[in-house]
Amino acid sequence: MTTAEPQDYATYIAGLPRVLAGAAMLFRDARGRVLLVDPNYRDGWTLPGGTVESDDGETPRQGARRETLEEIGLDREPGRLLAVDWVHGTGRPPLVAYLYDGGVLTEDDLKAIRLQEEELLSWRLVPREDLLAHLPDPVGHRVLAALEMLDAGTGTAELEDGRRVG
């Protein structure tokens, strides 16, 4: 058996398909409303979160925590994984989106929110029935699936473009 040369392996790795990874946290208040943020770099609301810095060795769980701290100033350990969503790309590689339970925020937590002004315009709490009016597809359906997982107390939702599979 021949051992591959390091350059051959690097060439092999460079030729593999690319996939982006993102991670976010799902926060609610005592009334069950979901915390959304309004980014200044694209249209539509979203959850606190962002790109996983995988080239630096960051895991999705670490990325969710880092992004939450950067974006809204809350340093929280992510709870259980609620949803994994494979999002097909148009003009970009596919994205694997990880959604973690951020828990229920108290009034003091909400008062402690400090927005990352370079990226975010504002935040708000949105009732479940209004989420699809605020969140672009597939994010809205991803959040609804995650809320169903919380309600049922069951495992992780497997999604493609925000829709349940399997």
Sequence and secondary structure as in RCSB ss.txt:
>XXXX:A:sequence
MTTAEPQDYATYIAGLPRVLAGAAMLFRDARGRVLLVDPNYRDGWTLPGGTVESDDGETPRQGARRETLEEIGLD
REPGRLLAVDWVHGTGRPPLVAYLYDGGVLTEDDLKAIRLQEEELLSWRLVPREDLLAHLPDPVGHRVLAALEML
DAGTGTAELEDGRRVG
>XXXX:A:secstr
     HHHHHHHHHTS   EEEEEEEEE TT  EEEEEESSSSS B SEEE  GGGT  HHHHHHHHHHHHHS  
    SEEEEEEE  SSS  EEEEEEEEEE  HHHHHT    TTTEEEEEEE GGGHHHHS TTHHHHHHHHHHHH
HHT   EEEETTEE  
